[in-house]
Amino acid sequence: MGNSENVSGRERFVRSQPKRLRAEPPTREGLHLVMLGTRAGPFPTMRAATSTALVVDGRVYLVDAGAGLVQRFCEAGLEFADLRAMFLTHLHSDHVADYFPFFNSNFASWDYGNQQVQVFGPDRADRNAPGGDPLGGMQFRDDTAVIGPECPTPGIVEMTELLFRANAYDLNNGILTFRRVDGVARDITGTNGRAMIVPHAISTPPQASPVDPTPAMEPVEVFADDKVRVTATLVQHPPVFPAWGFRFDTAYGSVVFSGDTTPCENLRKLCSGADVLVNEVMSLEAVLAMYRGTTFEDTMRVQALTAHTPLIGYDWPDTGGRVMGVGEFATIAGVRALVMNHLYPDDGSVSEREFAAAAANDFAGPIHVSDDLDVIDVSAMLESTTPCTGTARG
């Protein structure tokens, strides 16, 4: 290539773009939500998949680990050494794709000897399946071969072990070469020394099963330290079982994460007396329009109608029963503020203003429609007197 092909020392076919910036983290006092990833579903878009950091006096607690967590956590200015625990609502890929990559890529930031991250998530689905069904109640077709028949419905403990085994080459290569300090291997798995992560399966109540995934239950405590108390309840996200919602109680207020779910009584009970509800939301009309006439129209219609919280409530087409919209549910649940997350669709066909305005028809408190890397000061949100505080981006 001759000099005529260069412009200011750069080839004409190269377009330089600004590099991503590392943001200032929240202050180390108070309660903040950092919306790391805000999209729904496994299909790639410009947003990262769902993941949220709850930050209490500088300590970090993660809810879900969707694709993009590795990058967004760094961009948010958060420090891995401040991470205390992770909570996985369910094991769909858009909630766990970056689970192993996040921990593996942060080995150099691990406060070895002082930091051990507790991870809480679903147990194996077959634990409570009728008759010990190894498929955990999943309805398989005769023409469909089951993947991993020796353990087709692993929970968080089994999944973690399987991920360690699948990545054994990289992990072994690292602890034998550069993942060493003073001759000691920094082994995140705990095979050599203290583990970085400790997975815990949340015990599913004996009365729950894939046939009855959300029987009435009292929230159960799954974790507590000097900053947070975390309780959980089963939520309705068919055909997934078990699926969990989480509540964090702190000195500054309480935050509930719905996980993926249709509005249900267990979640309403978890919200009792809570300040902020972080709830998934789906614009049903827009989603059905997206898939109309496509190969996945029938399957996506069932998923949309049965497994998610709609933006606007509707009457169930078969039974006439009412399915509450996200604002209506927030009102019934009695929370003071609503944060909409896990947005679907997130392609601009429904603007953030439209999401906020629709919810505000049924909910009078502050509302925020999340985008990646938004930082929410929970105390300031609760003090807001503005009924609808949707962002100005839409």
Phi, psi and chi 1 to 4 in degrees:
 res  aa     phi    psi   chi1   chi2   chi3   chi4
   1 MET       -  127.9 -179.8 -179.1  -64.1      -
   2 GLY   -79.6  172.8      -      -      -      -
   3 ASN   -64.6  -24.4  -71.1  -22.0      -      -
   4 SER   -64.2  -16.4   62.0      -      -      -
   5 GLU   -87.6   -3.3  -67.8  -63.0  -46.9      -
   6 ASN  -102.4  140.4  -69.3  -27.5      -      -
   7 VAL  -126.2  115.4  177.9      -      -      -
   8 SER    52.5   39.7  -60.1      -      -      -
   9 GLY    79.2    2.9      -      -      -      -
  10 ARG  -118.5  141.1  -60.7  -72.2  -68.2  172.1
  11 GLU   -65.4  147.0  -67.9   83.2   -2.9      -
  12 ARG   -66.4  -22.7  -73.1  177.4  176.4  166.7
  13 PHE   -86.7    2.6   58.4   81.2      -      -
  14 VAL  -107.1  127.5  174.1      -      -      -
  15 ARG  -112.1  111.2 -177.2  177.7   66.5  178.4
  16 SER   -73.4  137.2  -64.3      -      -      -
  17 GLN  -127.4  151.9  -60.1 -170.2  110.5      -
  18 PRO   -60.3  139.8   -5.3   10.9      -      -
  19 LYS   -76.4  155.8  -60.6  -62.1 -174.3  -69.6
  20 ARG   -65.3  148.4  -66.3 -169.7  178.5  -85.9
  21 LEU  -106.2  145.6  -58.1  175.7      -      -
  22 ARG   -89.1  120.1 -175.4  162.6  164.4   79.9
  23 ALA   -80.7  167.9      -      -      -      -
  24 GLU   -75.9  131.6  -72.0  -68.5  -35.3      -
  25 PRO   -72.7  166.8   29.6  -35.1      -      -
  26 PRO   -60.0  158.5  -19.4   30.5      -      -
  27 THR   -61.0  158.0   63.0      -      -      -
  28 ARG   -88.1   23.3  -63.0 -168.7   71.4   85.4
  29 GLU  -132.3  137.6  -67.1 -176.4   -6.2      -
  30 GLY    96.9 -171.7      -      -      -      -
  31 LEU  -117.7  124.4  173.7   61.8      -      -
  32 HIS  -133.1  149.8  -63.4   81.9      -      -
  33 LEU  -110.3  128.2  -69.9  168.2      -      -
  34 VAL  -112.9  112.3 -176.5      -      -      -
  35 MET   -84.6   93.9  -46.1  -51.7  -67.4      -
  36 LEU   -75.3  -45.6  -61.8  170.3      -      -
  37 GLY  -137.2  138.2      -      -      -      -
  38 THR  -130.4    6.6   57.5      -      -      -
  39 ARG   -94.3  161.9   73.2  165.7  165.5   84.3
  40 ALA  -107.8  153.9      -      -      -      -
  41 GLY    81.9  164.7      -      -      -      -
  42 PRO   -85.8    0.2   32.1  -35.4      -      -
  43 PHE   -86.4  131.7  -46.6  113.5      -      -
  44 PRO   -70.0  137.1   24.0  -32.6      -      -
  45 THR  -139.7 -171.9   70.6      -      -      -
  46 MET   -76.0  -14.2  -63.6  -55.5  -67.8      -
  47 ARG   -86.6  155.2  -66.6  173.5 -176.0 -109.6
  48 ALA   -79.4  156.9      -      -      -      -
  49 ALA   -71.8  169.9      -      -      -      -
  50 THR   -63.6  129.3 -173.6      -      -      -
  51 SER  -168.1  136.5 -177.4      -      -      -
  52 THR  -136.6  138.6  -53.4      -      -      -
  53 ALA  -103.6  126.2      -      -      -      -
  54 LEU   -99.3  121.2 -177.0  130.4      -      -
  55 VAL  -115.0  119.2 -175.7      -      -      -
  56 VAL  -120.3  111.9 -171.5      -      -      -
  57 ASP    50.0   40.4  -69.1  -20.5      -      -
  58 GLY    88.8  -15.0      -      -      -      -
  59 ARG   -83.2  144.7  -65.9 -149.0 -172.9  154.4
  60 VAL  -114.9  134.5  177.7      -      -      -
  61 TYR  -130.7  123.9  -53.1   84.3      -      -
  62 LEU  -100.1  140.4  -75.1  174.0      -      -
  63 VAL  -117.6  112.8  178.5      -      -      -
  64 ASP    70.7  161.8  -73.5  -31.4      -      -
  65 ALA  -144.7   56.2      -      -      -      -
  66 GLY   -68.5  167.0      -      -      -      -
  67 ALA   -58.2  129.3      -      -      -      -
  68 GLY   109.6   -9.2      -      -      -      -
  69 LEU   -59.3  -41.9  169.4   59.6      -      -
  70 VAL   -55.3  -49.2  174.3      -      -      -
  71 GLN   -71.5  -47.5 -178.9   76.2   17.4      -
  72 ARG   -65.2  -36.9  -68.6  -71.3 -171.3 -100.8
  73 PHE   -60.0  -42.7 -170.4   90.9      -      -
  74 CYS   -68.5  -44.7 -177.4      -      -      -
  75 GLU   -60.7  -33.5  -73.0  175.8  -54.6      -
  76 ALA   -71.2   -8.6      -      -      -      -
  77 GLY    80.4   10.2      -      -      -      -
  78 LEU   -76.1  152.7  -60.9  173.3      -      -
  79 GLU  -109.4  129.9  -62.3  -68.0  -16.5      -
  80 PHE   -59.6  -34.9 -176.6   82.3      -      -
  81 ALA   -63.7  -16.1      -      -      -      -
  82 ASP   -87.8   -6.3  -68.6  -33.3      -      -
  83 LEU   -75.8  129.9  177.9   62.5      -      -
  84 ARG  -109.6  -36.5  -66.3  -64.0  178.6  -94.8
  85 ALA  -158.5  158.5      -      -      -      -
  86 MET  -129.9  144.4  175.2 -175.5  -77.9      -
  87 PHE  -129.8  122.1  -57.0   84.2      -      -
  88 LEU  -106.4  121.5  -59.1  176.6      -      -
  89 THR   -70.2  -41.2   59.1      -      -      -
  90 HIS  -163.6  175.9   63.2  -69.9      -      -
  91 LEU  -106.0   27.3  -57.4 -175.3      -      -
  92 HIS   -66.6  148.4  -94.2  156.0      -      -
  93 SER   -60.8  -33.1   61.2      -      -      -
  94 ASP   -72.0   -3.5   57.5  -38.5      -      -
  95 HIS  -111.5  -12.0  -67.1 -108.8      -      -
  96 VAL  -134.5    2.5  -60.0      -      -      -
  97 ALA   -58.8  -32.1      -      -      -      -
  98 ASP  -101.2   15.5  -99.7   10.9      -      -
  99 TYR   -58.2  -61.7  170.0   51.9      -      -
 100 PHE   -68.9  -46.5  174.0   78.0      -      -
 101 PRO   -56.6  -35.0  -27.4   35.7      -      -
 102 PHE   -62.5  -48.9  173.8   70.3      -      -
 103 PHE   -71.1  -40.7  -71.1  109.3      -      -
 104 ASN   -64.4  -39.7 -165.7   35.7      -      -
 105 SER   -76.3  -14.9   64.9      -      -      -
 106 ASN  -101.6   18.4  -83.3  -68.9      -      -
 107 PHE   -59.3  -34.2   79.2   92.1      -      -
 108 ALA   -72.9  -19.9      -      -      -      -
 109 SER   -95.5   -1.1  -57.6      -      -      -
 110 TRP   -67.3  127.0  178.2   19.8      -      -
 111 ASP   -80.1   75.1 -174.6    7.6      -      -
 112 TYR   -58.7  135.3 -174.5   79.8      -      -
 113 GLY    91.1  -21.7      -      -      -      -
 114 ASN  -118.5  -24.8  -62.2  -49.0      -      -
 115 GLN  -115.0  124.8 -178.8 -172.1   21.3      -
 116 GLN  -136.6  115.4 -163.8  165.4   49.6      -
 117 VAL   -85.8  123.1 -178.4      -      -      -
 118 GLN   -86.9  130.7  -51.4  -60.2  -45.7      -
 119 VAL  -118.4  127.8  178.5      -      -      -
 120 PHE  -119.8  133.9  -60.7   85.4      -      -
 121 GLY  -162.9 -174.6      -      -      -      -
 122 PRO   -65.1  150.4  -20.9   33.3      -      -
 123 ASP   -81.8  174.1 -159.1   -7.7      -      -
 124 ARG   -57.7  136.9  -68.1  171.6   54.8  151.2
 125 ALA   -66.1  -28.0      -      -      -      -
 126 ASP   -78.1   -6.7   61.2   -6.0      -      -
 127 ARG   -60.3  -37.9  -66.3 -101.9 -163.9 -106.0
 128 ASN  -113.8   13.4  -72.0   44.0      -      -
 129 ALA   -72.7  144.0      -      -      -      -
 130 PRO   -55.8  128.6  -24.1   33.7      -      -
 131 GLY    67.0   18.2      -      -      -      -
 132 GLY    67.1   29.7      -      -      -      -
 133 ASP   -52.2  117.6  177.3    9.4      -      -
 134 PRO   -64.9  -16.8   23.4  -33.8      -      -
 135 LEU   -90.4    5.7  -63.1 -179.0      -      -
 136 GLY    62.0   29.0      -      -      -      -
 137 GLY    85.1   -1.2      -      -      -      -
 138 MET   -66.6  138.4  -72.4 -171.5  -70.6      -
 139 GLN   -90.6   97.2  -59.5  -61.4  -47.2      -
 140 PHE   -93.0  148.3  -89.5   81.4      -      -
 141 ARG   -85.7  154.7  -64.7  159.9   52.1  102.0
 142 ASP   -63.6  -26.7  -68.3  -20.3      -      -
 143 ASP   -93.4   13.3   61.6   -6.3      -      -
 144 THR  -118.2  120.2  -55.9      -      -      -
 145 ALA   -79.6  137.0      -      -      -      -
 146 VAL   -79.6  134.1  177.3      -      -      -
 147 ILE   -81.8  132.9  -60.9  166.8      -      -
 148 GLY    59.7   55.7      -      -      -      -
 149 PRO   -59.6  -22.1   21.9  -33.5      -      -
 150 GLU   -71.3  -21.9   69.1  -74.2   -8.0      -
 151 CYS  -159.2   74.7 -174.3      -      -      -
 152 PRO   -77.0  -13.7   27.5  -33.7      -      -
 153 THR  -131.3   61.2   59.8      -      -      -
 154 PRO   -64.0  148.0   24.5  -33.8      -      -
 155 GLY   -94.2 -168.7      -      -      -      -
 156 ILE   -63.2  -36.6 -177.8   58.9      -      -
 157 VAL   -67.4  -48.1  173.0      -      -      -
 158 GLU   -66.1  -40.5  -66.4   79.5   16.3      -
 159 MET   -61.4  -41.4 -173.3 -178.8   79.3      -
 160 THR   -61.8  -45.6  -57.2      -      -      -
 161 GLU   -63.2  -41.9  177.0   58.2   29.8      -
 162 LEU   -64.3  -37.3  -70.2  167.0      -      -
 163 LEU   -67.1  -40.2  -74.0  165.5      -      -
 164 PHE   -60.2  -44.6  -72.8  161.3      -      -
 165 ARG   -66.0  -41.0  -69.6  168.6   57.8 -171.8
 166 ALA   -65.2  -28.5      -      -      -      -
 167 ASN  -105.6   22.4  -69.1  -85.2      -      -
 168 ALA   -60.4  -37.0      -      -      -      -
 169 TYR   -59.8  -52.3 -179.1   86.5      -      -
 170 ASP   -62.4  -43.2  175.7   61.0      -      -
 171 LEU   -65.7  -44.5  -67.4  168.0      -      -
 172 ASN   -66.2  -40.6  -76.7  -37.3      -      -
 173 ASN   -59.7  -41.5 -178.2  -83.0      -      -
 174 GLY   -67.0  -47.9      -      -      -      -
 175 ILE   -72.1  -16.0   64.0  173.5      -      -
 176 LEU   -91.3  -11.0  -65.8  172.3      -      -
 177 THR  -125.6  -89.7   55.6      -      -      -
 178 PHE   -95.1  -11.7   61.3   95.3      -      -
 179 ARG   -89.7   58.5  -66.6 -168.6 -178.5 -168.7
 180 ARG  -139.5  143.1  -54.8 -177.1   72.0   82.8
 181 VAL  -133.9  122.6  176.6      -      -      -
 182 ASP    53.8   38.8  -62.8  -31.8      -      -
 183 GLY    79.9    1.0      -      -      -      -
 184 VAL  -105.0  130.8  177.4      -      -      -
 185 ALA   -71.3  135.1      -      -      -      -
 186 ARG   -94.2   84.6  -65.5  -69.0  174.3   92.1
 187 ASP   -99.7  107.4  178.6    3.5      -      -
 188 ILE   -65.8  -21.0   69.1  171.2      -      -
 189 THR   -79.2  -19.6   72.3      -      -      -
 190 GLY    87.6    1.7      -      -      -      -
 191 THR   -64.1  -35.5  -55.0      -      -      -
 192 ASN  -122.7   99.4  -61.4  -84.0      -      -
 193 GLY    89.8 -158.6      -      -      -      -
 194 ARG   -81.5  131.0 -165.2  165.5 -173.8 -104.5
 195 ALA   -72.1  151.5      -      -      -      -
 196 MET   -74.6  -41.0  174.7 -167.1  -78.7      -
 197 ILE  -124.2  144.1   56.2  177.7      -      -
 198 VAL  -126.0  108.2 -179.7      -      -      -
 199 PRO   -82.5  142.3   29.0  -32.2      -      -
 200 HIS  -130.8  126.9  -54.6  -90.4      -      -
 201 ALA   -84.9  125.8      -      -      -      -
 202 ILE   -72.8  125.6  -57.5  170.7      -      -
 203 SER   -65.6  127.6  -63.9      -      -      -
 204 THR   -86.2  131.2  -50.9      -      -      -
 205 PRO   -54.0  142.1  -24.0   33.2      -      -
 206 PRO   -61.5  -25.7   19.9  -31.7      -      -
 207 GLN   -80.1   -9.8   70.1  -88.5   26.9      -
 208 ALA   -87.9  148.1      -      -      -      -
 209 SER  -160.9  169.2   73.2      -      -      -
 210 PRO   -57.8  -25.3  -25.7   35.0      -      -
 211 VAL   -76.8  -34.0  177.4      -      -      -
 212 ASP  -133.7   79.3 -174.9   12.6      -      -
 213 PRO   -75.8  -18.2   26.2  -33.4      -      -
 214 THR  -132.6   58.4   54.0      -      -      -
 215 PRO   -63.7  155.3   26.9  -35.2      -      -
 216 ALA   -56.4  130.9      -      -      -      -
 217 MET  -150.1  156.0   64.7  174.2  -71.1      -
 218 GLU   -85.8  142.9  -65.9  -61.5  -40.6      -
 219 PRO   -55.8  143.7  -25.0   34.6      -      -
 220 VAL  -113.2  140.9  -65.1      -      -      -
 221 GLU   -75.7  131.5 -178.5  174.8  -54.7      -
 222 VAL  -117.0  -19.1  -65.2      -      -      -
 223 PHE  -163.1  147.3  175.1   81.9      -      -
 224 ALA  -156.0  141.0      -      -      -      -
 225 ASP  -141.5 -160.7   63.8   10.5      -      -
 226 ASP   -78.8   -3.0   60.7  -32.2      -      -
 227 LYS  -114.3  -32.3  -63.2  -63.0 -179.9 -177.4
 228 VAL  -139.8  153.9  -59.2      -      -      -
 229 ARG  -123.7  125.8  175.0  177.6  179.7  -96.4
 230 VAL  -115.0  125.5 -175.5      -      -      -
 231 THR  -119.1  160.8   50.0      -      -      -
 232 ALA  -140.4  156.4      -      -      -      -
 233 THR  -146.0  154.4 -164.5      -      -      -
 234 LEU   -72.7  136.6  -72.0  168.7      -      -
 235 VAL  -121.5  169.2  -64.9      -      -      -
 236 GLN   -99.1  102.3 -177.4   81.7   12.5      -
 237 HIS  -138.5   63.3 -173.4   46.5      -      -
 238 PRO   -64.4  146.2   24.8  -34.0      -      -
 239 PRO   -91.3   15.7   33.6  -36.1      -      -
 240 VAL   -72.9  136.8  173.4      -      -      -
 241 PHE  -153.8  132.5  171.8   79.5      -      -
 242 PRO   -84.6  154.2   28.2  -31.0      -      -
 243 ALA  -127.3  138.6      -      -      -      -
 244 TRP  -121.4  145.6  -65.5   96.0      -      -
 245 GLY  -108.2  152.6      -      -      -      -
 246 PHE  -127.0  146.8  -64.6  103.6      -      -
 247 ARG  -124.9  133.7  172.8  172.8  173.5  155.3
 248 PHE  -113.8  118.4  -67.0   74.5      -      -
 249 ASP  -104.3  127.5  -74.3  -71.9      -      -
 250 THR  -133.1  174.1   79.6      -      -      -
 251 ALA   -67.1  -17.5      -      -      -      -
 252 TYR  -102.8   -3.3  -55.1   98.7      -      -
 253 GLY   140.2  179.0      -      -      -      -
 254 SER  -124.1  142.3   50.9      -      -      -
 255 VAL  -129.3  131.4 -179.7      -      -      -
 256 VAL  -110.8  134.4  173.2      -      -      -
 257 PHE  -109.1  120.8  -68.1   84.2      -      -
 258 SER   -71.3  -28.0   71.3      -      -      -
 259 GLY    65.9 -170.0      -      -      -      -
 260 ASP   -84.0  124.6  -72.6    6.3      -      -
 261 THR  -168.6  152.9 -177.7      -      -      -
 262 THR   -80.3  156.2   55.6      -      -      -
 263 PRO   -56.2  132.5  -26.4   36.2      -      -
 264 CYS  -146.9  161.1   64.4      -      -      -
 265 GLU   -64.8  -37.5  176.7   60.3   17.7      -
 266 ASN   -59.6  -42.1  -79.1   -9.6      -      -
 267 LEU   -68.7  -39.4 -177.6   60.4      -      -
 268 ARG   -59.0  -42.7 -172.8 -154.5   61.6   76.4
 269 LYS   -65.1  -38.9 -173.5  179.4  -67.6 -175.0
 270 LEU   -62.3  -31.0 -171.5   68.9      -      -
 271 CYS   -81.3   -6.9  -71.5      -      -      -
 272 SER   -55.7  118.0  178.2      -      -      -
 273 GLY    76.5    6.4      -      -      -      -
 274 ALA   -80.3  159.4      -      -      -      -
 275 ASP   -91.4  -49.8  -65.4  -56.1      -      -
 276 VAL  -125.1  134.8  179.5      -      -      -
 277 LEU  -110.9  120.8  171.0   61.4      -      -
 278 VAL   -98.5  107.3 -178.7      -      -      -
 279 ASN  -123.0  138.8 -151.7  106.3      -      -
 280 GLU   -65.2  159.0   67.5  135.2  -37.5      -
 281 VAL  -152.7  140.6   62.7      -      -      -
 282 MET  -132.0  126.2  173.0  179.9  -72.8      -
 283 SER   -80.6   97.4  177.0      -      -      -
 284 LEU   -59.6  -46.0 -171.0   59.1      -      -
 285 GLU   -59.8  -43.9 -176.8  176.9  -30.4      -
 286 ALA   -67.1  -38.9      -      -      -      -
 287 VAL   -67.5  -44.2  169.4      -      -      -
 288 LEU   -62.4  -35.9  -65.0  179.2      -      -
 289 ALA   -66.6  -35.9      -      -      -      -
 290 MET   -59.2  -38.2  -74.6  173.6   60.3      -
 291 TYR  -101.8   -1.7  -69.6   98.3      -      -
 292 ARG   -62.5  126.0 -168.7  167.9  -66.8  124.5
 293 GLY    84.4    2.0      -      -      -      -
 294 THR   -99.0  172.7   71.3      -      -      -
 295 THR   -59.6  -31.3  -54.4      -      -      -
 296 PHE  -100.7   16.5  -63.7  103.5      -      -
 297 GLU   -57.5  -48.1  178.3  176.8    0.5      -
 298 ASP   -67.8  -47.0  -68.4  -19.7      -      -
 299 THR   -69.3  -38.5   55.2      -      -      -
 300 MET   -71.1  -29.8  -71.1  -56.7  -62.8      -
 301 ARG   -64.7  -44.6 -178.1  177.9 -175.4  -84.6
 302 VAL   -62.1  -45.1  171.6      -      -      -
 303 GLN   -61.6  -43.9  179.1   73.4    4.7      -
 304 ALA   -65.7  -41.3      -      -      -      -
 305 LEU   -76.4  -28.0  -73.2  171.1      -      -
 306 THR  -108.4  -16.1   62.9      -      -      -
 307 ALA  -124.6    6.4      -      -      -      -
 308 HIS  -141.2  167.6  -65.2  -79.4      -      -
 309 THR   -92.7  120.2  -57.7      -      -      -
 310 PRO   -77.8  153.1   28.3  -33.8      -      -
 311 LEU   -65.5  -42.7  175.8   58.7      -      -
 312 ILE  -120.5  131.6  -59.8  170.9      -      -
 313 GLY   -64.3  159.2      -      -      -      -
 314 TYR  -154.6  165.4   64.5   93.0      -      -
 315 ASP   -90.8  128.9  -66.9  -33.3      -      -
 316 TRP   -58.6  127.0 -176.4 -111.4      -      -
 317 PRO   -61.7  -27.8   17.9  -29.7      -      -
 318 ASP   -90.2  -43.7  -61.8  -36.3      -      -
 319 THR  -105.0  -16.3   65.4      -      -      -
 320 GLY    80.8   -0.3      -      -      -      -
 321 GLY   -66.1  151.6      -      -      -      -
 322 ARG   -86.0  131.4  178.4   72.7  178.6  171.0
 323 VAL  -108.7  116.6  178.9      -      -      -
 324 MET   -71.8  141.7  -72.4 -176.7  -75.0      -
 325 GLY   -75.8  169.5      -      -      -      -
 326 VAL   -63.7  -40.0   65.3      -      -      -
 327 GLY   -68.4  -40.8      -      -      -      -
 328 GLU   -61.8  -42.4 -173.6  178.6   -5.1      -
 329 PHE   -66.6  -41.1  178.1   75.5      -      -
 330 ALA   -59.7  -37.4      -      -      -      -
 331 THR   -67.5  -47.4  -63.7      -      -      -
 332 ILE   -61.8  -37.4  -65.1  -64.9      -      -
 333 ALA   -72.1  -20.3      -      -      -      -
 334 GLY    82.0   18.4      -      -      -      -
 335 VAL   -76.8  162.0  -63.8      -      -      -
 336 ARG   -91.1  -24.6  -63.6  171.1   59.1 -168.1
 337 ALA  -147.7  153.5      -      -      -      -
 338 LEU  -126.5  128.4  171.8   63.8      -      -
 339 VAL  -115.2  118.9  174.6      -      -      -
 340 MET   -91.3  133.2  -75.6 -171.5  -82.1      -
 341 ASN  -143.0  173.5 -168.3   33.5      -      -
 342 HIS    55.1   51.3 -165.0  -88.4      -      -
 343 LEU   -73.3  136.5  -54.4  179.6      -      -
 344 TYR  -147.3  125.5 -157.7   47.0      -      -
 345 PRO   -79.0  161.1   29.5  -33.7      -      -
 346 ASP  -119.7   25.3   69.3  -20.1      -      -
 347 ASP   -94.4    8.9   59.5   -0.2      -      -
 348 GLY    91.2   -8.7      -      -      -      -
 349 SER   -64.6  -26.9   57.6      -      -      -
 350 VAL  -121.4  115.1 -179.3      -      -      -
 351 SER   -73.6  163.0   71.7      -      -      -
 352 GLU   -63.7  -33.9  -67.7  176.7   -0.6      -
 353 ARG   -62.2  -40.6  -73.9 -174.5 -176.2  -84.6
 354 GLU   -67.2  -41.1  -69.7  172.9  -56.0      -
 355 PHE   -57.1  -49.3  -88.4  110.8      -      -
 356 ALA   -65.1  -44.6      -      -      -      -
 357 ALA   -64.6  -39.9      -      -      -      -
 358 ALA   -64.3  -43.1      -      -      -      -
 359 ALA   -66.7  -35.3      -      -      -      -
 360 ALA   -67.5  -18.7      -      -      -      -
 361 ASN   -63.7  -25.1  -74.0  -29.2      -      -
 362 ASP  -119.1   -6.1  -62.8  -52.8      -      -
 363 PHE  -135.6  128.8 -179.2   70.1      -      -
 364 ALA   -93.9  -10.9      -      -      -      -
 365 GLY   -83.4  179.6      -      -      -      -
 366 PRO   -60.4  140.3  -20.2   31.5      -      -
 367 ILE  -129.0  137.8  -64.2  171.0      -      -
 368 HIS  -130.9  132.9 -179.0   75.1      -      -
 369 VAL  -100.8  116.9 -176.5      -      -      -
 370 SER   -77.8  147.1  -60.9      -      -      -
 371 ASP  -129.5  159.4 -164.0    4.6      -      -
 372 ASP   -54.3  134.8  -68.7    9.5      -      -
 373 LEU    75.7    6.7  -62.1  176.4      -      -
 374 ASP   -61.3  139.9  -74.6  -11.9      -      -
 375 VAL  -116.8  122.5  177.7      -      -      -
 376 ILE  -111.4  119.3  -59.9  170.2      -      -
 377 ASP   -81.1  108.0 -177.8  -34.8      -      -
 378 VAL   -63.3  -42.1  171.2      -      -      -
 379 SER   -61.3  -43.2  -64.9      -      -      -
 380 ALA   -65.5  -37.6      -      -      -      -
 381 MET   -63.7  -41.6 -174.8  179.4 -162.4      -
 382 LEU   -70.1  -24.4  -64.6  175.0      -      -
 383 GLU   -84.0  -10.3  -68.1  169.6    0.6      -
 384 SER   -65.8  139.4  171.8      -      -      -
 385 THR  -103.3    1.9   58.0      -      -      -
 386 THR   -81.1  121.7  -54.1      -      -      -
 387 PRO   -58.7  -39.0  -21.1   31.4      -      -
 388 CYS  -130.3  115.1  177.9      -      -      -
 389 THR  -117.5   46.7   56.3      -      -      -
 390 GLY   -62.5  155.1      -      -      -      -
 391 THR   -71.1  166.3   68.5      -      -      -
 392 ALA   -95.1   13.0      -      -      -      -
 393 ARG   -80.8  -26.9  -68.5 -175.6  -62.0  -95.9
 394 GLY   -78.5      -      -      -      -      -
